[in-house]
Amino acid sequence: MTVKALFVAAYPDDSKLQLDEEFHAIQEAMQMSAHRGIELVPVLAARSDDLLQALSQHSPPDRAL
């Protein structure tokens, strides 16, 4: 069974964060580890509506929002 983990990121106007690079590094580390049964789903430049949509879209059918 595959487990989904949402990687939700927002970019403030004055941000110097490189969240896309962080996502890539996490994904790469997970692929090289024993945790290959986890699917990392990116939700970048997220707003509150995006978060609700992602949670609804990726929730198991019996736990849909």
TASUL-V578083 format. One record per backbone hydrogen bond with DSSP energy under -0.5 kcal/mol. NH is the residue of the N-H (numbers start at 1). CO is the residue of the C=O. If there is no record, write none. Layout:
# TASUL-V578083
((NH & CO) (NH & CO))
This chain:
# TASUL-V578083
((3 & 37) (5 & 39) (7 & 41) (8 & 6) (9 & 7) (9 & 43) (12 & 10) (15 & 12) (22 & 18) (23 & 19) (24 & 20) (25 & 21) (26 & 22) (27 & 23) (28 & 24) (29 & 25) (30 & 26) (31 & 27) (32 & 28) (33 & 29) (33 & 30) (36 & 34) (38 & 35) (39 & 3) (39 & 37) (40 & 38) (41 & 5) (41 & 39) (42 & 40) (43 & 7) (46 & 9) (51 & 47) (52 & 48) (53 & 49) (54 & 50) (55 & 51) (56 & 52) (57 & 53) (58 & 54) (59 & 55) (59 & 56) (63 & 60) (64 & 61))
